Amino acid sequence: MITVFDALLAVSAYPIPARVIKSTALKRAVDLEVPADEANVKTDAFRLATADLYVWLFFAPNVSQGGQSYSFTEPQRDWWKKQAMDIYEELDPDALSALQTKYGYMGSKL
């Protein structure tokens, strides 16, 4: 049986560092050691942690590691952003500001 940690790690084949998953779980109060059963992966906390990882992947750089390259296309990044925004819109509207373009006064000299 896989754990919640394994389920979050499986969000992408991209090498998401364990510390990113652990800090995301801490922020969302997700227990990483419990089995990833149907009830656990449908919780708001798990879904929000997944959205947080989608945002992390949206900003993740293209990398090469151990002879393996990981690169994302713009449509892939847009998909992660949309998925995260959909979850945030439903469960945590305040988190949407992290993904929305911000405009403001920059002064008279740009």
Buried (B, 14 or more C-beta within 10 A) or exposed (E): EEBBBEBBBEBBEBEBEEEBBBEBBEEBEBEBEEEBEEEBEEBEBBBBBBBBBBBBBBEBEEEEEEEEEBEBEEEBBEBBBEBBBEBBEEEBEEBEEBBEEEEEEEEEEE
